[in-house]
Each structure stands twice: as structure tokens, then as C-alpha cells.
């Protein structure tokens, strides 16, 4: 039997904020979204962008895996920002979500590593579930017979 989680009530303010944030994504969020939106096609995993959860809006959420993915800019690394994120992560944990955080610097310096960490958190790392190559091999490439 699976774990039961109480549904969270989403505040009307969070819904309005989520709609606004979907239109005003940061460059880091846009870059990560370009990859995450393909997870449904590749792995059958639905990722929501700017998803309201209770009083908060997650940058990305995978509800069926109870995973929140956050892209943190500079303001997250101030004393106030760290305290706010800590409270938020603690609240999300009480309703069954775990949070992965990536700085915008992480995404620019090691984008593939960030994606691999997300795949590992979703337990999608085995070989048989890797996405297809983005472009097919050129004619003659990949043939075992010459």
C-alpha cells in the first residue's frame, strides 16, 4: 500500500502568483524547463512549471513523485532568503514533498549534472529509460555493417 498524503489547499494568491511567474520565468528556469517539459515524452513523468502547492509556488513540481525543483538566484543566498527557503522547504516536507535546489550558477556551469541529479531523484537513471538522441544518426553512422 502506498503512502497517503493529505491534499493541500492552494491559496488564491498562490494561483495568481503562479500565473504571473509562468509568464516571467528567469533565464535559468527557462533553460531547465526546456529539458523538463520533455520528461513526459521520454519517461512518462509530468512536470509542472510554477506549480502552486499550498501557500507557495514551486518553480517546478513532479506531483506523482512528490518532488519540488527550485532554481535559486542571488536573492536566495542572503540571510533572509536562506531563512525563507528553509521555512518553505520544511513546510513542503510536512505535506510530503522533497526539494531539490539548483543555483543559476549550477545550471550554467553543470546543466547536464543538474538534469542527472533530477533523474536520480526520480529514480529514472537506468539505461533502458534514457531519452532518445535529439537527432538521429546521419546516414551511414551507427551501422554495424560497412
C-alpha positions as a Python dict, from the first residue, in 0.01 Angstrom:
ca = {
    (1, 'X'): (0, 0, 0),
    (2, 'X'): (134, 346, -91),
    (3, 'X'): (187, 637, 140),
    (4, 'X'): (-120, 859, 186),
    (5, 'X'): (-74, 1235, 170),
    (6, 'X'): (-332, 1490, 268),
    (7, 'X'): (-417, 1720, -22),
    (8, 'X'): (-305, 2077, 28),
    (9, 'X'): (-535, 2373, -14),
    (10, 'X'): (-392, 2619, -263),
    (11, 'X'): (-444, 2981, -175),
    (12, 'X'): (-599, 3212, -438),
    (13, 'X'): (-291, 3436, -401),
    (14, 'X'): (-62, 3144, -489),
    (15, 'X'): (-268, 3072, -802),
    (16, 'X'): (-241, 3435, -915),
    (17, 'X'): (132, 3442, -837),
    (18, 'X'): (187, 3116, -1029),
    (19, 'X'): (14, 3255, -1339),
    (20, 'X'): (231, 3566, -1327),
    (21, 'X'): (551, 3369, -1268),
    (22, 'X'): (479, 3138, -1564),
    (23, 'X'): (496, 3443, -1788),
    (24, 'X'): (806, 3589, -1618),
    (25, 'X'): (1039, 3290, -1586),
    (26, 'X'): (1408, 3361, -1526),
    (27, 'X'): (1666, 3254, -1785),
    (28, 'X'): (1770, 2963, -1560),
    (29, 'X'): (1409, 2849, -1523),
    (30, 'X'): (1354, 2874, -1900),
    (31, 'X'): (1664, 2667, -1971),
    (32, 'X'): (1567, 2397, -1722),
    (33, 'X'): (1204, 2398, -1841),
    (34, 'X'): (1319, 2331, -2199),
    (35, 'X'): (1454, 1999, -2068),
    (36, 'X'): (1193, 1914, -1803),
    (37, 'X'): (895, 1959, -2035),
    (38, 'X'): (1026, 1664, -2239),
    (39, 'X'): (1023, 1429, -1936),
    (40, 'X'): (664, 1330, -2013),
    (41, 'X'): (754, 1215, -2363),
    (42, 'X'): (1079, 1048, -2255),
    (43, 'X'): (984, 896, -1920),
    (44, 'X'): (609, 936, -1875),
    (45, 'X'): (670, 1185, -1590),
    (46, 'X'): (463, 1504, -1585),
    (47, 'X'): (648, 1813, -1465),
    (48, 'X'): (451, 2129, -1384),
    (49, 'X'): (613, 2471, -1404),
    (50, 'X'): (532, 2740, -1147),
    (51, 'X'): (307, 2498, -961),
    (52, 'X'): (111, 2626, -659),
    (53, 'X'): (137, 2399, -355),
    (54, 'X'): (-44, 2531, -50),
    (55, 'X'): (65, 2894, 5),
    (56, 'X'): (379, 2851, -210),
    (57, 'X'): (464, 2836, -580),
    (58, 'X'): (726, 2579, -677),
    (59, 'X'): (943, 2659, -978),
    (60, 'X'): (880, 2301, -1093),
    (61, 'X'): (686, 2017, -934),
    (62, 'X'): (653, 1648, -1010),
    (63, 'X'): (343, 1572, -807),
    (64, 'X'): (337, 1195, -856),
    (65, 'X'): (693, 1177, -717),
    (66, 'X'): (634, 1449, -454),
    (67, 'X'): (937, 1640, -580),
    (68, 'X'): (986, 2017, -599),
    (69, 'X'): (1270, 2158, -809),
    (70, 'X'): (1385, 2513, -738),
    (71, 'X'): (1615, 2743, -935),
    (72, 'X'): (1772, 2988, -692),
    (73, 'X'): (1903, 3328, -795),
    (74, 'X'): (2125, 3556, -587),
    (75, 'X'): (1848, 3674, -352),
    (76, 'X'): (1812, 3319, -218),
    (77, 'X'): (2165, 3333, -70),
    (78, 'X'): (2107, 3624, 166),
    (79, 'X'): (2033, 3560, 533),
    (80, 'X'): (1667, 3644, 477),
    (81, 'X'): (1647, 3434, 160),
    (82, 'X'): (1805, 3129, 323),
    (83, 'X'): (1568, 3155, 621),
    (84, 'X'): (1264, 3190, 390),
    (85, 'X'): (1373, 2889, 182),
    (86, 'X'): (1432, 2684, 497),
    (87, 'X'): (1078, 2758, 625),
    (88, 'X'): (933, 2681, 284),
    (89, 'X'): (1121, 2351, 247),
    (90, 'X'): (1016, 2249, 599),
    (91, 'X'): (650, 2320, 518),
    (92, 'X'): (672, 2130, 188),
    (93, 'X'): (823, 1836, 375),
    (94, 'X'): (525, 1829, 614),
    (95, 'X'): (296, 1770, 315),
    (96, 'X'): (525, 1502, 169),
    (97, 'X'): (743, 1691, -81),
    (98, 'X'): (1121, 1689, -101),
    (99, 'X'): (1303, 1980, -257),
    (100, 'X'): (1598, 1988, -495),
    (101, 'X'): (1766, 2328, -525),
    (102, 'X'): (1998, 2446, -801),
    (103, 'X'): (2160, 2785, -820),
    (104, 'X'): (2159, 2967, -1151),
    (105, 'X'): (2537, 2920, -1142),
    (106, 'X'): (2492, 2540, -1107),
    (107, 'X'): (2271, 2541, -1416),
    (108, 'X'): (2515, 2743, -1625),
    (109, 'X'): (2827, 2553, -1514),
    (110, 'X'): (2689, 2198, -1498),
    (111, 'X'): (2349, 2181, -1665),
    (112, 'X'): (2380, 1812, -1754),
    (113, 'X'): (2483, 1732, -1396),
    (114, 'X'): (2171, 1910, -1266),
    (115, 'X'): (1949, 1712, -1503),
    (116, 'X'): (2120, 1389, -1396),
    (117, 'X'): (2053, 1476, -1031),
    (118, 'X'): (1685, 1528, -1110),
    (119, 'X'): (1670, 1196, -1296),
    (120, 'X'): (1835, 1024, -999),
    (121, 'X'): (1584, 1182, -758),
    (122, 'X'): (1303, 1049, -978),
    (123, 'X'): (1475, 709, -998),
    (124, 'X'): (1496, 734, -1378),
    (125, 'X'): (1867, 666, -1421),
    (126, 'X'): (1865, 311, -1557),
    (127, 'X'): (1982, 266, -1915),
    (128, 'X'): (1653, 137, -2057),
    (129, 'X'): (1473, 462, -1974),
    (130, 'X'): (1723, 711, -2117),
    (131, 'X'): (1573, 957, -2368),
    (132, 'X'): (1627, 900, -2738),
    (133, 'X'): (1902, 1105, -2903),
    (134, 'X'): (1785, 1451, -3002),
    (135, 'X'): (1893, 1400, -3363),
    (136, 'X'): (1902, 1070, -3550),
    (137, 'X'): (2244, 949, -3668),
    (138, 'X'): (2347, 1065, -4013),
    (139, 'X'): (2311, 814, -4295),
    (140, 'X'): (2582, 556, -4258),
    (141, 'X'): (2659, 641, -3895),
    (142, 'X'): (2578, 377, -3641),
    (143, 'X'): (2564, 98, -3896),
    (144, 'X'): (2737, -216, -3776),
    (145, 'X'): (2800, -330, -4132),
    (146, 'X'): (3021, -126, -4362),
}
